[in-house]
Amino acid sequence: MLKSLLLVMIFASVSWSQSVTIEKVARPPKLEDFLGGGNVPGFARISGFRQNKPDDGKPVSRETVAWVAYDDENFYAAFFCKADPASLRAHMAKRDDIETDDFVGLFLDTFHDKLHNFSFFVNPLGIQADEFGTEGQEDDYTFDAVWKSEGRITSDGYAVLMAIPFRSLRFPKADIQTWGIGLGRFIPELSEDSFWPYNTSAKEGFATQLGTLEGLRGISPGRNVQFIPYGVFGASHFLSDPDTGPPQFRQRYDHRAGLDAKMILHDAFTLDVTVNPDFSQVESDSPQVTIDQRFEVFFPEKRPFFLENANYFHTPEMLFFSRRIADPEFGVRLTGSANGWTAGLLAMDDRAPGQQPGAAEFEPGKRALIGAGRLQREFGNESTVGVLFTNYAFAGSAERVISLDTRLRLGSNWVFTGQAARSQTNYAGGTRPRGSLVHGELEYEDLHLQVSSAFRSLGPGFVSTLSYIPRVDIRQGEHSVGWKWRPSSRIVKSFGPVLEMEEDWDHTGALQDWSISPGFSAELIGNTRLHVARAEALEVFHHLNFRKHSTDFSLHSELSRLVELDFNFGSGSDVNYQPATGVQPFLGFGHELSAHIAVRPSKKLKLTESYIFSNLSTLERSRIAAEFGSGAVFNNHLIRSQLNYQFTRELSLRTIIDYNGVLPNTSLIDLTPAKKVTADFLLTWLATPGTAIYLGYTNTHENLAILPGASPALAQSLPPTPDYVGTIPGPSTTTGRQLFVKVSYLFRR
């Protein structure tokens, strides 16, 4: 018995060690070197992967081996994963689209601060994905580095080789390096995530549990000077804006060129300069319901310059939202880390405010001047304190915000996040509103229990054009508690109840809203997740009290290797926030449905169908129903059909057909009937991030008619009206066509 226990202890100390010493190899490795799973000269061999989910702490269910080494230019990681090739999920997909596949991962904490990590993923066919992680923030999936990967499916599994150039990383300037390291394997068929070293859900945080990598000597990212010039050439046919005069169809030929430049300073700092940056979006926004919304709908940033290193300006409250900068011409950014300090500086202009008509403060040709600065210090047990400053100046007015924030790790399971900010606005007319912001959140997480309690306060005078703050003059508390049972079951991986509560007051102490939502969640095999919840709520809108209730159900499943499914349905009472003239806001009954299904009939083809439906109807026996009749207040249909075909790792074709139909009862809600169909085609050749060719075509049809008197050439047989534009039953009028070519190239030395 004692002998067996001793053997187990020795095995654990070797296989599950938290550190590894790496060696320098004389030649770059080949994928064939790792197909046998045995020792490879010069490479540290790592086994003993253990599950994070579904069975926290158990050994990986299928044999997994990894190797690591380096040379003067690259860090190398290789994997050999046992598997039945018939059950493997591997697709010839576009870069970063492998989350439903089998794949492996490499995690590097190059500053060994247990707060940040570079993440690199590869599926069995060698398709890449990468991201940058920061404790306390959502992972930055927009991080794109230049690196190499190979993958091969074998008779008993698959092998992967990664080569990460040191110049694609940031790390301290030192002859001897100590990094954090982690390796992972992800098996969607089993809903399984496994890591070396053991990374448990019983502790809060990911980077804090990485192992230690030693043995790196004499490496440097070098000067790493990059230039990415780009050019966009396009032709468009469009209907001019009827709000500025009689609409006409016009032709326009566009050409735009610009340059992004990057330089690494002292190994760890990055200087980015952009001239006329490229903000033509080749990726369209995902469809969202935007009608009858009380607050601004959030659309994430998609523009390349702002996506890179965005985490440097992140704070608990989003006080720097780069999408507010619409049309810059020049910009400079400095970001980096050294000796426990992290810093970010940004200066940029924006031509958009001076181009908006209809308001006296806007001056054509003028531009806004924008600045942001961020400084953060690490201390103690993986804790941080930071300061953020933003400035927005335009037409004699200036907005300034200064913020102090902290993230405190209170043991292995508790984390506190806090922030305090102050805004001061000097308007050209002489008024000077000021406001404050306070945020505090305490979180606990272990293998079974998750608890969160947060408080935020935004004063009525808080103003910040650069932030995403949907609501001010509010004191808000948000609380949640959940419990997970983790049974030893092949089908059910975890299940348990969750309770969420929220209450809001304004700064006079008047209650604004409250809600309580008990629910139940379960996770099943095949990355299948179920959630059902019931909510009771009170909402105050325009000084009227609305008692609300709703029932919600959601399902996500990747049980089949061919099909991925997302389904969400909600039903309950809601408010008409946009009543027609002469009608007060009122309570109705509505439904919200979103369904997304992605089908992969072959390794290269992906078909995605999305349908979003939102509606509101009058309540039976209500005052509104008695006065206007019962029936729909509005129906909104959003449909997206998308096809992606990956010819090779570099060449892909994407087609999107979007339909947006808004069908309102105009006597009850201030909406115009609208139907819009957009076809979007994009052919992409992406060699590496920064080197690409895009060929795109977009065609939009709407249910608009040009009325007599607006333009004789476009007049239709409709009754005379002082308006320029009317509506017709179907979306048959072409309102915009565009053909464009975009070319960019990465020069790197």
N, C-alpha and C positions, 0 to 999 in steps of 0.2 A: 504493500500500500504506500509506504513512504517513498519507495523507489519510483512508483508511478507518479506520485505527486511531484517529486523532484524533476522527472522528465517533462511533465506538463509545464512546470515553472521555467525550465530551461528553454522549452519550445516557445513559450510566450515571450521570454526576454529576447529571443533571436528574431522570431517572425513578426512580433508586434512592437518591435523597438520604435521609439519616437525619433530616432535620428539615423542618418545615413551619411557615409563619407564617400565623396565622389572622386573619380580619377580623370586625368586628362588622357585622351586617346590620340594616337598618331595619325589616324586616317578617319574620314567620315564613314559611319557604318552603312550597311545595306540591310534592307528589310529581310533578306534571306537569312541573315545572321541569327534571327530570333524565332524562326519557325519551329524549332525543336523544343523551345521552352527551357533549355538547360542554361548552363553558365556560358557567358560570352566574355572573352578576354578584354579587360579594361573597363567593363561595365559592372556596376553594383547591381546585383540581382535582388529583387524585392518580392516577397510573397506575404501571406498572412492577411489578405484583405478581409475586412469584417463589415457586416451590414450596418447601415444607418436606418434603413427601412426596407422591408416591413418588420423584420425581426432584429431589433437593435441589439448589436453585440454578437450575433451569430456569425460564423464564417460565411464568406461569399458562397453562394449555392453552386457555382460553376468555377472550376479552377482558373485562376487568374495570376499571371506573373508579369512583372515589369522590370525594366532595366533603365539606369540613368548613367550618363557620362557627359563629358564636354571636351571641346578643343578650343583653339584660340578664338574662333568665330561664333560657335553655336553651342547651345545646350541641347542635349539629345535625350529623348525619352521613348522607349519602345514597350509594347505590350503584346502578350500572347494570351488569348482568351478562348478557353474551351467552350464549344457550343455545337449544337446540331445545326448545320447550315440550312436545313429546311425550316427552322424556326427563327432564323436571324431576320432582323428588320434592318434593311440597308437600302437606301435609295440614292440615285444619282441626282441630288438636289442642289439648289443654289446654296451658296455660302450662308451659314448660320441657320439653315432650315433642317436640322437633324434631331430636334428634340424628341421626336416620336420614334427614332431609330435606336438600335443598340449603339453605344459609343463608349469611349474611354476619355478620361480627363487628366490633365496635369495642372496643378495649382502651385504658384510660386509667390511667396511673400518676400520680395527681393530686399526690402528694408528691415525684415525680421521684426516688425512692430506689432504683429498679431492683430492688425487692424485692416490691412489691405492685401489683395492678392490678384495677380494676373491668372486668368483661367484659359486653358486651351483644350479643345475637344475635337475628336476625330471619329467618324463612323467607320464601319468595316470597308467602305470603298474609298477612304481617304478624304472625304469631304470635311471641311474645316468649320469650326465655330469658335468664337473667342468672346471674352467679356472681362470686365474689371469689377472686382468686388470690394466694397467698403463696409465694415461692420456698422450696423445701424441704418444702412441705406439699402434700397433695392439695387440688385446687381445692374451694372451698366452694360447692357447687351449691344450697345452701339459701338463699343470699343472694337477697332479693326487694326490688327497688326499684320506685318508682312512676315510670313514664316512658311515652312514647307511641311508637307505631310504625305504619307503613303498609306494605303490600306490594301489588304488582300484577304479574301475568303479562302479558307483551306478545307480539307476534307473533315477536320475535327474542330473547326472554330474560325478564328480570324486573327490577323496580326496587323499592328499599326506601328508606324515610325514617325516621330515628330522631330523637326530640327528648328529650334527657336533662335534666331540670330540675337546676339547680345545687344546689337544696336536697335532691336525692336523693344527692348526693356529699359527700365530706369532702375538704378541701384546706386548705393553710396560709392564715392571715389575712395577706394581702399585696395591695397594689394591682396589682402586676405578677406574673403567674403564669407559671411554666415547668413543663409537664407532660411525661410520657412518653406516647407514642401509638403504636398499632398498628391496622391494618385487615386483615381476613382474609376469604377466600372458601373455602367448603367444598363439594366436589363428590363425593358418595358414590359415584356411578356409576363414577368414575375413582379412588376411594380417594385423592383429592387434597385437600391443605390448602395454601393459598397465602397469603402475607402481604406487606404493605407496612408498614415496610421489611422487607427480607429477614431471615428468622428461620431460622437453620440448625440442624440437628441435630448439626453438627460441634462446636458449643459447648454447654456445659451451661447450662440456664436459659432462661426465656422473657422475663420482665420486663426482664432485663438487656439484651436485644436490641431493646427498643422504641426508636422514634425520639423526637425532641424536638419538642414543640409549643410555639410561642411566639406572642405577640400578644394573649393574654388580659389584659384590664385591667378594673379596677373591678367585679369580680364577687364574690358572696358567697352562701353557702347560706342566709343570714338566720337568724332565730331558729328556724325550722322546729319549731314546737311541734306534737306529734301526740298525739291521744287516740284509743284504740281500745277503746270499751266493748263487751262481748259478753254474750250471754245464751244459756243452753242450757236447754231444756225437754224432758223426756222421761218416758216411761212404760215400765216393764219388768215382765216376768213371768219369774221365775227360780227355780231349785232352790237352796235354801240349802246351805251347806257341811256335808257329813255328818261332817267331823272335829270339829265343835263341838256335835254332838247330832243327834237324829233329823231327817233332812232333810224340808223341806216346800216346796211351791210357794208363792211369795209374790208379791204385787203391790207395786210401788213407783213413786211419782211424784216425779221429781227436778226441781229447778230450781236453777240456778247462774248467778251473774253475777259479772263481774269487770271489771278495767280495766288496760290497758297504756298508759303515758304515756311520751313521749319529748321531750327538749329538746336542741337543739344549743347547746353552750357554746363561745364563741370560735372558731366555724367548724369546728373539727377534733375536738371532744370531744362525745360523746353520753352523756346521762344518761337511763337507762331505769328506770322505777319500775313495779312490777306489784303489784296487789292481787287476791288470789284468782285467780291466772293460769289461763288456759284450757289445760288439759292433756287434754281429750277428743280422742283421736286420730281424725281423719277419714281418715287414710291408714293402712292396716293394714300390719303387718310382713310382709315377704316370707317365704314358707315356707322353713324350714331344718330339717335333721336335728338333733334335740336329744337323741336317745336314744343310749346307749352312747358318750358323749363323755367323754374324760378331763378336759378343761378346760371352763370356762364358754364357752358359745356367745355370740358378739358380735352384739347387735342395735343398729343405729345409732339415734341420737337423731332424733325426728321432731317434737318439740314446738316450737311457734313461738318462744317466748321464749328458749329455750336455743340454738336454731339461729342466731339473729342474733348476729353478732360472736363466734361460738364460736372463731374462729381466734386471738383475742387471748389465749386461755388454753391454746393448743396448745404442747406440748413434745415432743421426740423420743419419750419414753415417756409414755403417756397417764396423767398424774397427776391430771387433772381430767376425769372422765367424768360429764357432767351427768345421765345417766340414773339415777345413784345417788340423785338427789334425786327422790323419788317423788310427794310431795303437799305442795307449799309453799303458804303462805298469803300471805306478803309477800316481796318481793325488790327489790333495787336494784342497778344495775350502771352503772359509769362506764367508758367505753372511748374511746380516741382516740390521735392521734399529733401531735407537734409538735417541730420542731427536732431531728430524728433520734431522738427518744424515742417509744416506744409503750407505753401503759399500759392495764391493765384491773383493775378492782376489782369484786367481787361479794359481796353479803351476802344471806342467805336463810335461811328456816326450812324444816323438813320435818316434817309431822304424822305421816308413815307409821310411824316407829319406835315411837311410843307407842301405836299401834293394833294391834300384832302380839301375839297371845296366845301362851301356851305357854312363855315364857321369863321368868325372874325379873327380869332387868334391864330389861324393858320395862314402862313405866308408862303406862297409859291416860291420855290427855289431855296427856302431855308431848310435846315436840317437840325435834328436833335443831336445833342452830344451826350454820350453815355459812358459811365465809368463804373467799375465794380472791383472791389478788392477783398481778399479773404486771407486770413492768417489763422493757423490752427497749431496748437501745441499738444503733444502727447505727454502724459505723465502717469505715475502710479501704475496701477494694474490695468493696463490697456484702456485708459480713460483719456479724454481729450477736452480741451477748452479752445474756443475759437471766436473770432470777431469777423463780421462782414460789414462792408460799407458799399452803398450804391448811390449814384448820382445821375439824375436825369434832368437835362436843361434844354429848354426850347422857348423861343420867342419871348425872352425876358423873364420866364418863369423857371424855377428850379425846385426839384424834389430831392431830398437827402434822407437816407435811412441808415442808421447804424444799429448793429445787432451783436449781442453776446450770447454764445450758446455753449453747452457742455454735454458730454456723454460720459456717465460714470458707471463703471462696472462694479457692482456691489456683490462680489462673490461670483460663483460659477453659474448662478441662475437668475440673478437680479440685475436689471439695467435701468438707470434713470437718465432721461433726456430732458434738458431744459433749454429755454431760450427767452431772452428779453430784448425788445427792439423799440426804437423811437424814430418817428418820422417827423420831418419838418418841411413844409412846402412854402415857398415864397412866390406867390403869383404876381404877375406883372401889374395887376390892379392894386396891389398893396395888401391883400389879405394873406394871413400866415397861419393856416391851420396846423396843429400839431396833434400827434396821436401816439399811443403806445400799444405794444403787443407783448403778451406773456404766454408762454407755452411750457407745460410740464407733463411728463409721462413716466410712469413707473410700470415696468414689465417684469413678469416672472414666467419662466418656461422650464419644464422638465419633461420627462418621458410621458407623463400622463396629464399634468395640469398646465394650463396656459391662462394667465391673468394679465389684464392690462387696465390701467386707470389713467385717464388723461384729462387735463384742464387747459383751456386756452381762453384768452381774453384779448379782444381787439377793440380799441377805443373808437368812438365815432369820428374822430379827426385823423385817423390813420390813413395816409395816402401814399401809394407807391405804384406808379405806372409800370415799373419793371417786375412787379410781383404777380403771383397768381393767388389773389385773396378774394374769393367770391363774395365775402360778407364781412362787414365791420359792425361796430356797435353791438358786440355780442360777448357774453360770458358763457362758455360751453363746457360741459362735462361729458366725457365718453368713457364707458366702462364695459368690459367684457370678461367673461370667465368661461372656460371650456375644459372638459375632461375627456380623455381618450382611454378606452379599454383596448388592449392589444392582445387578442386571443391567439392561441396556437391553432390557426385555421388556414387551410389552403385557399379558401375563397375570401373570407373577411379578414382584412389586415388591421383595421382599427375602426372604432365607432364610439360615439358618445354625445352628450348634450352640450349646447353652447347657449349662453345668455348674453345679449347685448342691450345696453341701456344708454340713453342720451337725454340731456336736458339743457335748455338754452334760456338765458335771460338777456335783456338789454342792460345798459349801464344805469338805468333808473330803477332796476330791480324788477321790471315787469316780465312775466313769463312769456317766452316766445314759442317754444316748442318743447315737447317731450315725447319719447318713444321707448317702448320696451318690446324686445323681440326674442322670445325663446325659440330654440331650434334644435335640430338633430343632424349630425353628420356621420357619414360612414365612408371608408375607403376599402375598395375591393380589388381583387386581382385585375391585372391589365390596366393599371393606372385609371381605374374607374372610381369616381367620387360622386357621392350623393349628398344633397343638403336640402332640408325642408325647414321653413321657419314661419312663424305667425307673428305679426306686428300689430300693436295697438299704439296709437299716437294722437297727439294734439298739435295742431299747427296754427299759429297766428299770422294772418296775412291781411294787409290793409286794415288792421285793427278788427278783423273778424276772426272768431274762433272756429276752427274746423276739426271735428273729431273724426279720425281716420282709422282704418284697419286694412290689413292686407295679408295674403298668404302667398308664399313664394316657394318654388321648387327649382332645383338645378341639378343637372347631370353632365358629367364629363366622362368619356370612356375612350380608351385606346385598346380595348379587349381584342379587337381584330387587327391583324397586321395590315389589312387593306383599308380600314375605315377608322376615322377619328370623328367623334361626335361631341358636340356641345349643345345643350338644350337648357333654356331658362324660361320659366313661366311665372308670372305674377298676376294676381287678381285682387282688386280691392278699391276702396274709395280714394279719390284724389281731387285736387283743386284745379279749376280753370283759372290759370294765372294770367291769361291774355283775353279777358272778356271783351265782347264787342262794345262799341260806344253805347252808353246808356244802360249797360248791364253790369251789375256788381259781380266780383268773383264769387263763385259758388262751388259747392261740393258735388262731384259726380262719381260715377262708378266706371273704372277702367280696367284694361288688360294690357300687359306687356309680355310679348313673346319674342324670343330670339333663338334661332336654330341655325347651327353651322355644321355642315358635314363635309369632310374632306376624304376623297377616295383616291387611292393610289393603285390603279389597275396594272401598272408596270413600274419598273424601277425609275423610269425617267419622266413619267407623267403624273401630275397631281391635279385633280379636279375638285374645286371647292364651291359649294352652294351655301349662301347665307340669306336668311330671311328674318327681318325685324319688323314686328307689328306693334303699334301703340294706338290705343284709342281711349276715348272718354265719352260716356253717355250720361244723360240726365237721370237722376234718381226718380223712381216711381213715387207718385204722391208728394213730390217736392214742389215748392213754389215755382221754380223754373219750369218744371214739366207742365204745371197747370197753366202757366202764362204762354209758353212757347211750344208746348207739345213735347211728348217724350220722344227719345231717339238719340242719334249720335250727335255729339258735339264736334268731334273730328275723328277721322281715321288716317293713320300714317303708315304707308307701306314702304319698306326699304328692301330691295332685292339686289344681291350681288352674285354674279356668276363669274368664276375665275378659273383660268386654265394656265398651268405652268408646265412647260416642257423643257427639260434639261438635255440638250444635245450632247454636250461634253461638260467637264468641270467648269469650263470658261464660258460656253455659249448657251444662252437660254432664251426662251420666248414666253412672254406673259401677256395674256389677254384678260380684260375685265369689262363686263357689261353691268352697269349700275342703273337701277330704276328707283326713283324717289317720287312717290305719289302722296300729296297732301289733299285730303278731301274734307273740308270743314263745313260746318253749318255757320254761315257768315252772320247770321242773326244772333249767334251766341258767342262766337270767338273771333278775335281780330286776326284772321288768316285769309290768305287768298288761295283759291284752288290752284294747285300746281302739279304738273306731271313733267318729269325730266328723265331722259334716257341718255346715258353717256357710254360710248364705246372707247376703250383705251387699249392700245397695242404697244408693246415695248419689246424690242429685240436687244439683248445685252451681250456684249463680250467683255468679261471681267477677268483680266489676267491676274492682277493683284489689287488690293485696295489702293486706289489712286490711278491705276492704269486701266482705262475702260473706254468702250465705245457704246453709245446708246442711240438707237433709232426708234423714234416714237411717233405715234399718230393718235389723235383724239378727235372724236366727233360727238357733238352734243345736240340733242333735239329737245324742244320744250313745247308745251301747249300754249304758245303765244301767237297772237295775230297782230300785224301792224295795221292800225285802223286808218280809214280815209283821212287825208289831211296831214298825216305824219310824213309820208313819202309816196308820191304818186306811183312810183314804180312798184311799190310793195302793197299798195292798198288792196284790201279784200272787200267783198260785198257784205259789209257789216253796217249797221246803223251809224250815222254820224255821232261823234262823241268828242268832247274836249280832251279826252285822254289820248295818249299816243299808242298804247298797247292794250289789247284785250286778250281774252282767253278763248281757246277752242277745245273741243272734247279730248283730243289725243295729242301726244307729243310728236307732232309731225313737222314742226318748223325748225330748220337748222339754225341754231343760234351761235355756233362756234365750231370751227375745224382748225386743227393745228398739226403740222408736220415738222418734226425737229430732229436734228442730229447733234449729239453732244460728244465731244472727244476730250479726254484728259490723259495725261501721262506723268508717271512718277519718275523724276530724276533723283537718284539717291547715291550719296557717296560718303 
